[in-house]
Amino acid sequence: MSTAGRRILLGAIVVYLILPLVAVFLYSVATVWQSRILPDGYTLEHYVAVAVDPRVQGAVLRSLALAVLVTLIDIAIVVPAVFWARVRNPRIRPIIEVGAAIPFALPWVVIAFGIDRLVGEWAPSWQTTFPVLVLAQSAIAFPFFYWAVDGAMAATGIARLTEAAETCGARPIQILRRIVLPIIRTGVATGTVLVFAVSFGEFALARILVGSSYDTLPLWQAQALLRTDDQLNELAVTTVLSFLVLFALAAWLVARGRSSGASLAAGAQVGTPTEAPR
Amino acid sequence: MSSVSLRGVVKRYGSVTALDTVDLDVASGELVALLGPSGCGKTTLLRTVAGLERHDAGRVAIDDEDLSSVPTRSRPIGMVFQSYALFPNLTVRQNIAFPLEVRGRPAAEVRRRVDEMLDLCHLGIQADRYPNQISGGQAQRCALGRALAASPKVLLLDEPLSALDALVRVRLRDEIRRVQQQVRITTLYVTHDQAEAMAIADRVAVMNHGRIEQLDHPAAIYDDPSTPFSAAFVGSRNAVPVVVRDGEVRIGPARLPAPVGTAGTDRLVAYFRPEEVELSDDPEDLPVRVELVVFLGPVTRLHLDAELDGGPVRFHLDLPSRQAAAHPVGSLRRIRIDPSLVRLFPAATEVHP
């Protein structure tokens, strides 16, 4: 492809990605925007309205809490599990893989109903509670973390590096802290962004498990879309805000990854198997 | 006193016996090469000494200390892997420092020791590079420095040159030998390359099917293989099927007394090296036809077809390359074999490595 052709294609992709964001942002600061190409006037009153709306406040806080808790749970469970499967007991890998396929093999609505019925059967007092939503979301979102971390471990030949570290006299905790975690931090960062984003924006599970009791941000947004009273500008505001939250998280992780040369090298190493002859 | 001592070591994977009652003694400061085809158990043996595999029976000891219940991290060993296995998040210097730091040595000692290792392995310039910024040869020298940093009693090398290209391989082989002799460290060296084993080792252990078939100095193994497997695997040999008749074996006009314990019409295989076959003008000698001429550098190998006991047989004959032009494909010649250089083994155990 010629240079000009490449630029046009790139430009088209940028427009395709950026234009909706710009439009949403403009709508969030528009007074009226009906018959012209740009809004008739600009205002911050929708931001103020969102900031003082207790329903939105609650929804945002719950969504944030949900995403943070789910991410922490998945990190705490998945990293050691993948390390164990890669280094000590490869026989548990098929089990993890099947588990990681379930959220994609079944529609989340079906899973949500299943979980709801299960909880209703065994622990009715837990129905529609926040902990159930956190646990269910952790189970649904873990494959994103699993694949990111497993890929990072596979790409760097973590089993062989662990053996090398053992012959160097290192204890398991030293191996995890000084070798494994620094090497897979790119995978952990990727998994964190994915899990956080999925949990922050998840709708079906929240709708079915807790929707009758209270809102998360996506639940509030869906209702705002359906309502006839004019809350569409506020919907645009929350959309912009959730985009900013995820963008800030991703940017923070990238910046953290850059802060030390070691992790840069480790990042560069991902995808370059150490086994490969040079 | 032997530094590494294995007694009746057995390792099984399900129904497969990877190590079949192996005995091996390595003297202090000695380099023993474990040589054999893939699947012969040589890497399993090395990993058993490292503690990365647990043996099912027998005794593994270093300096008479039984290591059976000692975990890898507490064994007095250093190990180099085929795939380098350098820590990608650490520089060359940090990699070499790692075994010292995890053992809690004081910072000043770590620094001094790392500098010694960088010097020993000629890595001064690469000290602050990351593993993905150095060449394969440099990576393996770094792995060697890391393995030696904590002054282990035994150095274990698992096919350290197999991932490198041919030129680097020979240079690093000599480098490893230099370092090993400088440090005078007891060493086990796993390889499937017989030339590499011959070049680097004080003694070579030829392994097959989880057993050590022969353990001897390189020249002794080369000149006098004690088993058909050694004969076939070490050096490239002619393997000619022959039959015992009247208490002797004939290869053309060459006559050998049949080995003790063989009877008439027993099938044997005669092993002898290509450089031990001679061209001759004697009309009594075996007629052959040149089928293929292979230039190997200093020597050229002629593939020669002959008839022996009514069947077709192919001989290999090595000539100094300057003399090879006189024997083009298709020419008819005669060859002779010195019976004293031929080793006879029963045919059933013939091996194709």
HADDOCK unambig.tbl for C-alpha pairs under 7 A between the chains (distance, minus, plus):
assign (segid A and resid 160 and name CA) (segid B and resid 85 and name CA) 6.31 0.50 0.50
assign (segid A and resid 161 and name CA) (segid B and resid 85 and name CA) 5.36 0.50 0.50
assign (segid A and resid 161 and name CA) (segid B and resid 87 and name CA) 6.66 0.50 0.50
assign (segid A and resid 164 and name CA) (segid B and resid 85 and name CA) 6.31 0.50 0.50
assign (segid A and resid 166 and name CA) (segid B and resid 72 and name CA) 5.97 0.50 0.50
assign (segid A and resid 166 and name CA) (segid B and resid 73 and name CA) 4.91 0.50 0.50
assign (segid A and resid 167 and name CA) (segid B and resid 72 and name CA) 5.85 0.50 0.50
assign (segid A and resid 167 and name CA) (segid B and resid 73 and name CA) 5.46 0.50 0.50
assign (segid A and resid 167 and name CA) (segid B and resid 77 and name CA) 6.78 0.50 0.50
assign (segid A and resid 167 and name CA) (segid B and resid 78 and name CA) 6.07 0.50 0.50
assign (segid A and resid 167 and name CA) (segid B and resid 79 and name CA) 6.28 0.50 0.50
assign (segid A and resid 168 and name CA) (segid B and resid 73 and name CA) 6.50 0.50 0.50
assign (segid A and resid 168 and name CA) (segid B and resid 78 and name CA) 6.66 0.50 0.50
assign (segid A and resid 168 and name CA) (segid B and resid 99 and name CA) 4.56 0.50 0.50
assign (segid A and resid 169 and name CA) (segid B and resid 73 and name CA) 3.83 0.50 0.50
assign (segid A and resid 169 and name CA) (segid B and resid 74 and name CA) 6.08 0.50 0.50
assign (segid A and resid 169 and name CA) (segid B and resid 99 and name CA) 5.98 0.50 0.50
assign (segid A and resid 169 and name CA) (segid B and resid 102 and name CA) 6.62 0.50 0.50
assign (segid A and resid 169 and name CA) (segid B and resid 103 and name CA) 6.75 0.50 0.50
assign (segid A and resid 170 and name CA) (segid B and resid 73 and name CA) 5.91 0.50 0.50
assign (segid A and resid 170 and name CA) (segid B and resid 102 and name CA) 5.49 0.50 0.50
assign (segid A and resid 171 and name CA) (segid B and resid 73 and name CA) 6.90 0.50 0.50
assign (segid A and resid 179 and name CA) (segid B and resid 87 and name CA) 6.78 0.50 0.50
assign (segid A and resid 182 and name CA) (segid B and resid 89 and name CA) 6.58 0.50 0.50
assign (segid A and resid 183 and name CA) (segid B and resid 89 and name CA) 6.04 0.50 0.50
assign (segid A and resid 262 and name CA) (segid B and resid 89 and name CA) 5.20 0.50 0.50
assign (segid A and resid 262 and name CA) (segid B and resid 90 and name CA) 6.49 0.50 0.50
assign (segid A and resid 263 and name CA) (segid B and resid 89 and name CA) 6.33 0.50 0.50
assign (segid A and resid 265 and name CA) (segid B and resid 88 and name CA) 6.94 0.50 0.50
assign (segid A and resid 265 and name CA) (segid B and resid 89 and name CA) 6.09 0.50 0.50
assign (segid A and resid 265 and name CA) (segid B and resid 130 and name CA) 6.88 0.50 0.50
assign (segid A and resid 266 and name CA) (segid B and resid 88 and name CA) 5.77 0.50 0.50
assign (segid A and resid 266 and name CA) (segid B and resid 89 and name CA) 4.91 0.50 0.50
assign (segid A and resid 269 and name CA) (segid B and resid 88 and name CA) 6.65 0.50 0.50
assign (segid A and resid 269 and name CA) (segid B and resid 132 and name CA) 6.86 0.50 0.50
assign (segid A and resid 274 and name CA) (segid B and resid 83 and name CA) 6.51 0.50 0.50
assign (segid A and resid 274 and name CA) (segid B and resid 85 and name CA) 6.69 0.50 0.50
assign (segid A and resid 275 and name CA) (segid B and resid 83 and name CA) 4.68 0.50 0.50
assign (segid A and resid 277 and name CA) (segid B and resid 136 and name CA) 6.85 0.50 0.50
assign (segid A and resid 277 and name CA) (segid B and resid 163 and name CA) 5.23 0.50 0.50
assign (segid A and resid 277 and name CA) (segid B and resid 164 and name CA) 6.49 0.50 0.50
assign (segid A and resid 278 and name CA) (segid B and resid 135 and name CA) 6.45 0.50 0.50
assign (segid A and resid 278 and name CA) (segid B and resid 136 and name CA) 5.49 0.50 0.50
